[in-house]
């Protein structure tokens, strides 16, 4: 009877797995060799992350973490265009407008997942081939290994839609070299290909066409340690030759970025940019002037505080900020202007940095009592 019971268990497990590997599922979860593989499978939506995907991925990571036969976790996207272009902003906007729970649940469960990735006991390998923005960064950047390709396009573009670079942005951005994280967060600047590695966001660079071979080799590793996995990734990384000689896209501007973006307030950053007056500084001013003033102030403080906080404390802080955005004006207006009507002319309220009071910003950071994020 025990044998029969075991057999049934295996069949059930198999059915459960094959349900997840059905090609219409939004996320595919499968075990191959010693690897648990997560495949984001909404290619038409550029693999944007929604609540049901989060609710499938989280328990699976926790299960694999406990499984002695799972030695590593790989996450990737389908469709060839994107790893994951972000969170499902449209759904959150619709929910937030009518006070639906989704506006709380989405951020809460997404940040719990970000933390699970950041604390994962098994080596976690993200193949960030294609667009990797916002929520997609949260699914990758906190793991052990991030493999960029020539197709990788990284950005944290949240200030343009009245949000802030969340999913642990307050943790990893201020820890990038110099003030590059502040620059990326406030301007939404996009990094491409090898520059994602040079900025310190990716750990390895491999040509896109080599990823299937890399994945097969990862799956074939027999009870690998983190070192074995690192060695394999390094060997692929060393073989990649594309535009290796090119210098980092921001190299010539790093000195300016480090001095201009080290100011203590947004007003001061703007003042420094105006005083500098170089073509680079003027271009940054133009970009910053398009962003939500509230988001800019919130983001600068988020990064300054996050620089010395643990990932858990950062995510707790960001959950408070997410709920402040849900209560506010600019997030809905930003989504309208950029994603819905696409007129690209959001009417921010307040419309100027000077009008966003310190009291208002302080309020966004206040604890939410029993509604706080618990990690």
Helices and strands as residue ranges (DSSP letters): H 2-20, E 27-32, E 35-40, G 43-45, H 51-66, E 72-77, E 82-84, H 89-97, H 102-118, E 123-128, E 131-133, H 135-138, E 145-148, E 153-155, G 158-161, H 169-172, G 173-175, H 180-187, E 191-192, H 194-198, E 204-205, G 208-210, H 211-220, H 226-239, G 251-253, H 254-260, H 266-276, H 279-290, H 293-306, H 311-327, H 330-335, I 336-340, G 353-355, H 358-364, G 369-371
